[in-house]
Amino acid sequence: MKREAFEHPKTMDLMSRLGIDQAKALGTLAMLWNWTADHAIQGNIGKWPDGAIARGCSWDGEASVLVRALVDSRWLDENADHRLLVHDWPDHCERWVKAKLVKMGKWFVEAYAVGSTVRTVVGSADATAPRDPTQPIQTNPNPTNPATGAAEVEGASWESVSEAVRRAGVADHATAVSAAITNGLSPSDVQAIVNHWWSRKPAWKPDGLHWRIRTAQPGESPADRWPPPSPEAELFNRSAAASAKVQRQARDRAAVEAERANSEARKQYLESRFGPTVDAMTPEQVIELLPAMQRVLYRKDPKSHLVRDFLLNELKTKQSLEAQA
C-alpha cells in the first residue's frame, strides 16, 4: 500500500461515506488493490459485478454502497467501455504487477493510455451528468472488451490520433501521422496500431511505434509487421519473471499469515460470544449437538479443542438461522 493513502483526503472521504474507521478504510483499499492485481490486473475491475468486488474487499455490507463510495471518493473511476477502472492504476500499482503483465503479454487497458474514455468522476467540479446518489451503479459483469479498443478506434480523429501517438512517447509524431495519411490510412487504422503497441509494451520502444505507423498500409492487421522486440525488452521480461516469482512467494506468505490471523480473530470472537454458553451446557446437551464422529471424540476427551470449536461454530450457525427465520 502506498504510504500516502494513510492520511490522504480521499481516504478520509471514504471513511465518512461508509461510516468506518481509518483501519477499516485502509484495509478495504488494500484488499481492493490486491484483488485487482489478481483478478483485474489491467485495471478494468468493472468487468466484475459489484458483489464480486465487495467480496474481494471483504466487505460484508451492501455491495452497491461500497462501490458507490469508492467511486465518489475517487478510488474508482467510471468508464464508458469498462464500467469501472481503478484510479490511476498504472501509476500506483506495485512494480510486480507490471512485470506480471509483461509476462502475460498484456498491458493496462487502453483507456489509461489514450485518456479519452475515462468519464469524469461523479462529484468532481466538471461532472456533466450528476448521478442520483440514492441509486446503485448499474452492474454489467461482461462489458464489451475488444482486443483493439474498438470504441476508441471507431471514434478516432486525426487530432486525437496525433495526441495518442505523442502520449506514447513518439518525439516526431507529426511525421509518422503525416506518412500514415499519405499512405491512405484512416485515423481508426492508426489508433488500432497505437492500441496494439500499448497492449504489448514494453516489447517496442516509441521508435518501433513510429516505424510501424510510418510504414503501415491500408488493410493490414495492427498486430502484423512489427520490428523484432528490443533486447532491453527481452532482458526486462526475464528479470520481471524472476521478480514476479519473488513477489508472488511474498504474497503467498502474507496470505497465509493473514488467514492465520483471521482464523485466530474469529476464534476469539466465537469464544467471547458463545464460550459461556458452551461452558454452561450439560453433557447431554453437548451430545445432542454433536454428530457421531464428534461424539466419540467427546467421550474420549470432553475438553477436546476440536469438539469445543465445533460447538462454538454450531451455536453461531444456529443463531444465524434463527435470525433469518
N, C-alpha and C positions, 0 to 999 in steps of 0.2 A: 504494500500500500504506500502511495506517495505521502511523504510527511506533511505536505501542505494540506492534505484532506482533514487533518485532525482539528484545525481551527478555522477551516475555510467557511466563508459566509454561506456557501451552498449547503454545507453540512448542517449549519445552524438552521437553515431554512427547512431542510428535510426533517430535522428533529421537531421543528414547530408544526409542520404539516401532518406528521404522523403521531405526534404526542409521545415521542420516545426520548430516552436519554442519549448522551453522546456515545456511550459504549455500544448501545444497540444500533445507532445510526452508522457508526464506523464498521461494526460487524456486518451490517446489511450491505454496505458498499463493498467491503472486502469479498463477501460471498458473491455479489453481483459480478465483480471483475474476474474472480476465479472461475465462476460458472461460464462467463463469456469466453474466457480462454479455452475452456474445454468443449463448449457446445456452439459457440458462435464466434469463432476466432477471428473472422474477418470484420467483426464489429456489428454485423447485421442481426442483432439479438431479436428484432421484431419478427423473424421467421418462426419464432416460438410463441405460443399463446401466453396470455398474461398469467394463467395458472402455473405454467411451467417455469416462467421467470420468477414468480413468487416462491415456488418450491425451491428453486435454485438459490434463492436468498435466505432460505429457512424462515420465510415469513409465514406466520400462522394466522394472519388476519385475512381480510378481503383482498384478493389479488389485484383487482382494478384500483383499489385505493392506493396500494403500494406503487403500482406503475404510474398512476396519475401524479403521485407525489414526486417520484423520480424525474418525470418529465417537467413538472412545474418548477422543481428546484434545479433543473438543467443538468442533471446527471445523465439523462437520456434525451435524445433529440428525435422529434417526429420527422418522418421521411416519406416522400411520396412513393418511392419504389420499394423500400424495405420495411415500412411501417415504423420501426424504431431502430435507432443507432445509438451505441454507447458514445457519449460525448467525447470528441477528440481522442478516440481510442488509439489511432496510430501514434499520437504524440505522447500518450501517457502510459501505454501498456508496458509490461516488462520486456526486456530485450529478448528473453527466450521465446516470447510469443512471435516476434518477427522471425527468429530462427526457425521456429516450427512451421511458419507459413512458407518460408523458403523451401524447407524440406518437403512440404506437401505440394510444391509447385504452384502456390497461390499467393495472393497479396490481399490487402484490405479492399473492401468493396469500392467501386469507382466513385461513389458519392463523396468519399473523403478527398479523393484526388482532384476531381473536377470542381467540387464545391458548388455545383449548381442545383443539386437535388435535395439538399438539406433544408427543410422548411424552417421558418422562424419558430423558435420555441414559444409556446403559448405563455403569455405573461411578460414577454420582453417588450421593450419600448416600441418596436416597429412591427409587432404582430399584426397581420392583416385580417385574420378571421378568428376572433376570440372564441374559445370553446367553452361550452357550458360546464363549469366545474363540478356540477352535480351528476354529470353523465360520464360513464366509463369510456376509456379509449376503446374504439372498435377493434376487435381481435380478428386478425387474418393470419392463421398459422402457416399458410402456404402461399406467400406472395410470389408474384412472377419474378423470377431472378435469372434472366437470360445471361448467357456466358459473356456477351459483349456489351452489356448495359444497353439493351435495345431502346429503352425510353429516352436515354440521353442521346443515342445515335440518331433517332428519328427527329429529334427536335434541334439538332445541331445547326449552327450558322457559321459562316466563316469567321465572324468575330469571336464567337465562343470557342471555336476550334483553335484559333490562333492563341487565345488566352490559355487553353488547356495545354497546348504544346509548350508555351512559355513556362507554365507552372511545373511542367515535367523536368525543367532544367535545361531545355534546349536553348543555347545562347542565341543562335541565329535562326530563331523560329520563323521569322518572316520569309526567309529564303526557302525553307522547307515547305511552308504553306503555299508560296508562290509557285514552286515546282509542281506541287500537287494539283493546283488549278490548271497549270499549263498542260499537265498530263491527262486532264479530263476527269479528275476525281471530284466527287461531291463532298460537302462538309461531313456527311454521315460516314463516308468511306474513311476519312482521316480520323474522325472521332473513334471509330472502331479500332483503328491501329493504335491510337493513344491508349484506349482502354485495355487492349491486349498487352501493351508494354507495362502498364501498371499491374496487371494481373500476374505478370511473370517477373517483376522486379525482385532482385537486382540482377537478372540474367544479362541485361544490356544496360550500358550507360546511356546518358542522353544523346551521345553521338550516334549510338546504334539506332535510336528512335529517329533522329534527324535523317540518317541514311535511308531508313525504311520508308519514311514519308516521301522523301525526295525522289526515290526510285519506284514508288508504287504505281501500279497500273489498274485501271478500272476492272472490276470483276474479280480481283484477287481476294482470297481469304485473308483477313488480317493476321492469321496465325502463320501464313506462308512467307518464305523468302526472307527470313531474318538472318543476320550475321551470326557466326558461332558465339556462344556465351563467352564473356570475358574471363580470362584466367583468374581475375580477382573474385568473380562470382563463384567459380568452381572452388577456390580456396575458402571463400566465405561459407559455401554450402557445407564443406567438411567440418570446419570449425564450429559452425552453427549446430550441426548434428551432435557433435560432442558436447557442446554447451547445453543443448536441449536435453540430452540424456542426464546430465548432472542436475539440471533444474527439475526434471521430471522425478528423479530419485528424491530430491529435496522435498518436492511437493507431496510425494507418496509418504515420506516420513512424517511430514507435517499433518497429513490427513489421518495417519494412524494415531498420532498424538491427540489430534482434535477429537477423534472418535473416542479415544480413551477418556478424555476429559468430559465429553458429553455423556458418556456412559456413567461416569462417576457422579456427575451432576444430577442425572436422572435418578440414580440410586439414592442419593442424599434426599432428593425431593420425595420419592416414594416412602423412604424411611420416616421422614418428618411428618408426612401426611397420613400414612396408613400403618406405620410401625406400632403405635399404641393399640390400634385395633387388633393387629396380629398378636401382640403380647397378651391381650385380654381374652383371646379365643381359647376355648376348651379343646382338648384332643379330639373330641367327637366333631366339633365344628371344623377343625383343621382337616380331618379325614374326609369330611363331606365335600370340601372344596378341591381336594387333590385327585388327579387321575391315578390310575392303577400303579404306574411306574413310580410316581412321586410318593404314593402311599407306602410302598416297600421301602423307599429311602427314608421316609419319615419314621417308620417303625424301627429302623436300624439306628437312626440318628435324629432325634427330634429337634436338634439345634443346627441341622444342616443348613448352610447358607444357600444352597440351591433350592431347598424347599421354601425358605423364607423369601427368596427373590420371586419364586413362583407365586406365593401368596400375595405379596405386595402388588405384583402386576395384575393378578386376578382381581384384587379389590379395586384397582384403578379401572380395569375394563368394566367391571360391574357398575361402578359409579357412572362411567360414561354412558353405558347402555340405559341406565335409569334416567339420566339427564335427557336422553333423546326420546324417551318414551312419552 
